[in-house]
Amino acid sequence: MPEVNPSGTTTRGDTTRTAALLVLCLAILAIAIGYAAAFRQNGAPVWAPWLLALGIPISLGAIMTLGAARGRTGIGPLKLPFLFVVAVLAIGFCAALALPATESPLSKLWLGLPARAAVVIYGIGLLPIVVLPVVYALTFETQTLSAEDVERVRAMGRENRERASLGSNVSDRELSE
Amino acid sequence: MIQLSTPAALLQVALPSAAQPAVIAVGVLYFSVVVAISVWAARRTRTASDFFVAGKGIGLVALTIASVSVSVSGFAFIGGPGFIYAVGLGAMYIVLPAAVTNVMGAWVLAKRMRLLGEARNLITIPDAIGARYRSPAAQGLAAVAMLVGIVGYMATNALAMGVVIDSIFGVGLGWGIWIGMGVTLAYSASGGILAGIYNDVFQGMLMAAASVLVFLFVLGYGGGLGEISRTILAHDPTFLGPWGKLTPLAALSFFFVFSMGSLGQPQAVHKYYMLRDPLQLKWYPLLKTLGLVLVLLLYFSVGVGVKAFVLDGRLPPLPSPDQATPSLLLNVTPIILAALVFSGVAAATMSAANSFINIGAAIVTHDLPIAFGRRVRNELAWGRSITVLIAIAAAITAQRSGTMVAFLGIFGWGLCASTLVPALAVGLNWQGATRAGAIASIATGLVVTLALETAAYRKAFTFPAGVTASAVAMVASFLVFFLVSWVTRRAAPLELDPDVQLVMEL
């Protein structure tokens, strides 16, 4: 079991969670700066949406990493799928911001949509579905939850209940005395 | 560029009358099935655990369909397609997060909440916050925040039910609200969440069937997505731009609030407690994501399709964007498909309302007494009574002006997101988070959301383009959570019970 150090902020060897927290904090800060910039009298500067376009995928990747990290083993085989999804979202948003607006009746269509719309709908909206839930299922026993994990928690739950019922018996006796 | 702080939460305007024999017949059939399921569930509800978390005994498929059903409201069928019709593809940023939110919720919350339920017999979300920080105060504050958010959600769903029932049966909006709430209340109070879950399963299947059929119909009628796009590009190319007619900041804001904010939505998070076997979580995100994609096909296809059909003259111009779905159904589709979709909309609003009623009753009878150091003796009886009171309060609130109800609905989502995401989603995965950080974060989310939304509603303040109160409140709540937890970091190890620590380390 990892040890909690006196500062209480990290566990020894748990660098994955520490890094994920730091990245989450920085990404949220970037999003906050993007919003704050929009309050300027001249309106949002051109760089404000870019902060969100990068901050949102990174914050989602960071919080998923925080949730998926397991003791000292970190996120193991999930590194690549997480990186892939963060990259897909970031590239999708940035492409939508950077590519010139050329939509017209003569535009080439990609699966029925003009290029920039196709990047958003199929890239951001569908690609992560093909990867993340499948990876979650395939790594479930090793990375998320095993029968032994459930049994450990159930055993602790039984101890809790026994302790609670013992405590209530003692206080009942004390009251009757 | 159109600036919208938040889309209209649900149906706020009257729909055209659909009171035709086929629509009424399907509507009556739909309500009959709901009643039958409710009678069956009421006979099986004997304890508070049965009533609030279905005795933690729901199977994977049923729970997945039910979760899909409560995750979408009438907005996905009426307001959403109307929003796309108005602003183009920018409106898709509300539903695009569904590609990541379910699996993100599974990694961040599902396992730990389900295991906490196993170790501590927890039945509510504030229960989890109370256990994590060993703090009745944090539990009580989270309960208050959720209750305020649920009032908003309930009022908008009650109004939406009234609008749909009036459209199907032609009974008037007032009676529509009371009939809808009456039926929902009947199964909520008698069968609790068990009736809710199995009604959600029926309603979810109905919604998915209606959505897929409408999607296929629109593609066939429009000659394929390519032809639909060509028609739109010839008249209004901005509509199919990556942000539609929204600013990039506004579209990205939607994505942020509806992705990160999903981790604080009680109707979805509460479901994690109910799964019979924690190991069944393995397939939950995949099944739920696929289910959501099916239900959301209508959102995209009707919004884009109706735009093309109006532009090429096959449909008359719409009096308001919310008429996109009704106009398609009543002018073009076979009447039986229209009937199915109208029942699907009723199903969507009723399943959402039931879920919120149940969660609200659990807060009042379970979490708030714990926050004041008391336990209610008969939680089942009190749960049923409070369910009736919440439903009546929501129906009365829904009779008020649409603007007021829309205001309540708008901050429902934002309030739950800003108050719960840092303390719950980050807190359950970071042993350095502290009780003070959680309380400060929940209070910040509550105060900032209420202050900004009220100021905007009273027109005392206008947000810059693309900035929403929900997003600002959530960001502020996160930063306060990190800062206060860091300042009070020495207290963190002392606030963690061994069983909670075990659950957090697994």
Interface residues (C-beta under 8 A of the other chain):
Chain A: M1 P2 V4 P6 S7 G8 T9 T10 T11 R17 L21 L24 C25 I28 L29 I31 A32 G34 Y35 A38 F39 G43 A44 A48 P49 L52 A53 I56 S59 L60 I63 M64 L66 G67 A68 A69 R70 G71 V85 L89 F93 A96 L97 L99 A101 E103 S104 P105 S107 L109 L111 G112 L113 P114 R116 A117 V119 V120 I121 I124 G125 L126 L127 P128 I129 L132 P133 V134 Y136 A137 F140 E141 T144 L145 A147 D149 V150 R152 V153 R154 M156 G157 N160 R161
Chain B: L89 M92 V95 L96 A98 A99 V100 N102 V103 M104 A106 W107 V108 L109 K111 L115 E118 A119 R120 N121 G224 L225 G226 I228 S229 R230 L233 A234 P237 T238 L240 G241 P242 W243 T247 P248 L249 L252 S253 F255 F256 S259 M260 L263 P278 L279 L281 K282 W283 P285 L286 T289 L290 V293 F300 A425 V426 N429 W430 Q431 G432 T434 P464 A465 G466 V467 A471 V472 V475 A476 F478 L479 F482 S485 W486 R489 R490 A491 A492 P493 L496 P498 D499 Q501 L502 V503 E505 L506
